[in-house]
Amino acid sequence: MPIKDQIKNLAKKLVEEHPDAATLRALVRARKPAAIHFRDDGIVPNNPRFPVLLYRGAVNLKSRRFPPEVIIDTLFDTNGWGRSWRDTVYDFVHYHSQVHEVMGVARGTASVECGGIKGRILRLKAGDVLVLPAGTGHRLIESSRDFGVVGAYPQDGTYDECTDMRERPDAVKRIAKVRKPKTDPVLGRGGALLTSWRTARPRS
C-alpha cells in the first residue's frame, strides 16, 4: 500500500492497546505452511527462488479483548515485519519487485489470485496468513463484504507497485536482488519461511 496508508495505520496503532508477548504466543498456532511455486508466465515474473507460503488458520482471532486487526498487526510487527496497512486487496494484477509482502486475513473471506492470470486462486478466511515473495502477481477476485487484511513488509526492501509490461525487464532484475527476510512473519526466527526459502532453488 502507498506510504500514506502506512502512515495512517501507524497513527492508529499509537493509540491502540496491544497484546503482550505471552498473550500473542497463545494466539498463534504453529502451522506448517503450504509452499506454492509459480513460474514466470511471460507477463508476471513471479519469483524463481522462493515459493508463496500459505499458513492456514495461523492466528486465533477469537479474543474478546483485542480486535483481529490489532492481533495480526502486532504479530507481524513483533516478528520484524512492519510498515503495515489495513485494507482489502487490489482487484487488478500487480506485484512488488523490491520487497516481499505478508497479508493476514483479519475478517471475512476472499478468493485471491496468486501468480498472475495463469496462476492459482486461493480461498482465504480469517486467521490465514499469505506470504508473497517479491515478484508474485496477486489480485482480489471476490470477497465477503467484511473482508479485511493486514499487510506488512520485512525490514529490508522498498515498496513499489508494478502493473505495466514495460516495467518487466527492470523488475526482473530487481526481484533477483531482494534478499531473504531474517524472520518469519508468523513464527519469527524459528519459522518455516527460513527453512523453506533457504532450500528453494530456481525452477527451470
C-alpha positions, 0 to 999 in steps of 0.5 A: 500500500502507498506510504500514506496508508502506512502512515495512517495505520501507524497513527492508529496503532499509537493509540491502540492497546496491544497484546503482550508477548505471552498473550500473542504466543497463545494466539498463534498456532504453529502451522506448517505452511503450504509452499506454492511455486509459480513460474514466470508466465511471460507477463508476471515474473513471479519469483524463481527462488522462493515459493508463496507460503500459505499458513492456514488458520495461523492466528486465533482471532477469537479474543474478546479483548483485542480486535483481529486487526490489532492481533495480526498487526502486532504479530507481524510487527513483533516478528520484524515485519512492519510498515503495515496497512489495513485494507482489502486487496487490489482487484487488478494484477500487480506485484512488488519487485523490491520487497516481499509482502505478508497479508493476514486475513483479519475478517471475512473471506476472499478468493485471491489470485496468486501468480498472475492470470495463469496462476492459482486462486486461493480461498482465504478466511480469517486467521490465514496468513499469505506470504508473497515473495517479491515478484508474485502477481496477486489480485482480489477476485471476490470477497465477503463484504467484511473482508479485511487484511493486514499487510506488512513488509520485512525490514529490508526492501522498498515498496513499489507497485508494478502493473505495466509490461514495460516495467518487466525487464527492470523488475526482473532484475530487481526481484533477483536482488531482494534478499531473504527476510531474517524472520518469519512473519508468523513464527519469527526466527524459528519459522518455516519461511527460513527453512523453506526459502533457504532450500528453494532453488530456481525452477527451470 
